[in-house]
Amino acid sequence: MSDRVHAAAGARWAKRLPGARLSEWVAVMWYSAGDRGGRTRERLLPRGTVELVIELGPEHTSIIGPDRRIDVDPVSVVGISPGSVVLDRPNRFETIGVTFRPGGAIALLGVCADEMDGAPLPLGLVWDAAELRERAIAATGPDEKLAAVERVLAEQVRHIERVRRYDPAIAAMARIAAAPERCSIADLGSGVGISRRRLEETFRVVVGLTPKRFQRLWRFRRALDRIDHRHELGWAAFALERGYYDQAHFSNEFRHHTGLTPDGYLAARTRALNHVRIDVAA
């Protein structure tokens, strides 16, 4: 089911909740399009989820790293990273994203985190992605484009046996994401029925991070989701509420994940929670 399409300042965005066949593996599908009047740079904050990103326009996004520039393939799987990245985006863009639930990328695409090597993985390397993008381009509007992508993905639930091998790690991911402020990493393995060492091994395959680093990331994500409520408490009480020792601990973790202070983030963020504008001329 698709939400109404929203539009403001030359941009359009929409989201779609998957139907029953995909709901176990996909959390949400989203659409974004607009014209920025020139290439722009944004800092993309870590999300804690695996995403399928489909760019429908002729120009594509690049990732600017400290020592290299990566041109992102039109259809890519983006893994879980604990830190932010800088995106160089075209002036006109039209993008569809699929946010997977734990294990979703394995079930639908057969892709594990250890295949991504820390960079967006061109889906064409492991899966025939051309039809997926072509169907989305051929559809006439945001709702129709999202529905077209959903139909293709619904035909691809074919890696269930592979994903079941990692059920304990996927269950551990879900436990951490549900309550990262309170989840005990020391007891996590016994809680899902495997040894701590085996959990570490399988967690790295499925997630690309250790359980502890995944917990830190999701604690940050939950704090970011609530950051507009800081005025009700003040920074110190807000940090305690979100599971940090104190305000300094929260600020250090925020900088670790974003490269910014909390106040710096608030001054530069865009309408989208995960995106921070960058002054290219600076």
Beta strands, then each sheet from edge to edge (+ up, - down):
strand 1: 6-8
strand 2: 11-16
strand 3: 26-35
strand 4: 40-44
strand 5: 51-55
strand 6: 62-64
strand 7: 69-71
strand 8: 75-78
strand 9: 85-89
strand 10: 92-100
strand 11: 121-122
strand 12: 275-278
sheet 1: 1+ 2- 3+ 10- 5+ 8- 11+
sheet 2: 7+ 6- 9+ 4- 12+
end
